[in-house]
């Protein structure tokens, strides 16, 4: 059963390839959704997949790419979205 989670990543996560790292991992795991930079130097997004897949995906998000420094990932459950087929980086 699909689950959707919104997330906000705090730390050094802009200018280090974090959004594209997140997109790559999402595509590897078959996670759909999106992410984008925020004006206050965080990355936010939504991710959707089954619970086990999301757990694996967020383990990677918690680490981030090598130049990132993730301090905290705040997650909140959302209603699943029908018809989404990819994970996109938004501007």
C-alpha positions in Angstrom: 0.0 0.0 0.0 1.4 3.4 -1.0 2.4 5.9 1.7 3.3 9.5 1.1 5.6 11.5 3.4 6.5 15.2 3.2 10.0 16.0 4.4 12.2 19.0 5.2 15.9 18.5 5.4 17.9 20.8 7.7 21.7 21.3 7.6 24.2 22.0 4.8 22.0 20.8 2.0 22.1 23.5 -0.7 24.9 23.8 -3.2 26.0 20.2 -2.6 23.9 18.3 -5.1 21.4 17.2 -2.5 18.3 17.5 -4.7 19.8 15.5 -7.5 21.2 12.9 -5.0 17.6 12.6 -3.6 16.2 12.2 -7.1 18.7 9.5 -8.1 18.0 7.5 -5.0 14.2 7.9 -5.4 14.5 6.6 -9.0 16.6 3.7 -7.9 14.0 2.7 -5.3 11.0 3.5 -7.4 9.9 6.3 -5.2 7.7 9.1 -6.7 7.4 12.7 -5.6 9.4 15.8 -5.7 12.0 18.0 -3.9 13.1 21.6 -4.1 15.3 24.2 -2.3 13.6 26.5 0.1 14.4 30.2 0.6 15.7 29.4 4.2 18.5 27.0 2.9 16.6 23.8 3.5 15.4 21.1 1.0 11.7 20.1 1.1 9.7 17.6 -0.8 7.3 14.7 -0.8 8.0 11.0 -1.4 5.6 8.2 -2.1 6.1 4.4 -2.1 5.4 1.4 0.1 6.6 1.7 3.7 9.6 -0.6 3.4 10.9 1.3 0.3 10.4 4.7 2.0 12.4 3.5 5.0 15.3 2.6 2.7 15.0 5.8 0.8 15.0 8.0 4.0 18.1 6.2 5.3 19.9 7.5 2.2 18.3 11.0 2.6 19.4 11.0 6.2 23.0 10.6 5.0 22.9 12.8 1.9 25.7 13.2 -0.7 29.3 13.4 0.5 29.5 17.2 0.8 26.2 17.6 2.6 25.7 17.7 6.4 22.3 16.6 7.3 21.3 17.8 10.8 17.6 16.8 10.8 14.9 15.4 8.5 11.4 16.4 9.7 8.8 14.0 8.2 5.0 14.1 8.2 2.5 11.7 6.6 0.4 13.0 3.7 -2.4 11.5 1.6 -1.1 9.5 -1.4 -1.3 11.1 -4.8 -2.7 9.1 -7.7 -1.0 9.0 -11.2 2.4 10.2 -10.2 5.1 8.3 -12.2 8.5 10.0 -11.4 10.5 11.9 -8.8 11.2 15.4 -10.0 13.5 18.2 -8.9 11.5 21.5 -8.7 12.9 25.0 -8.9 
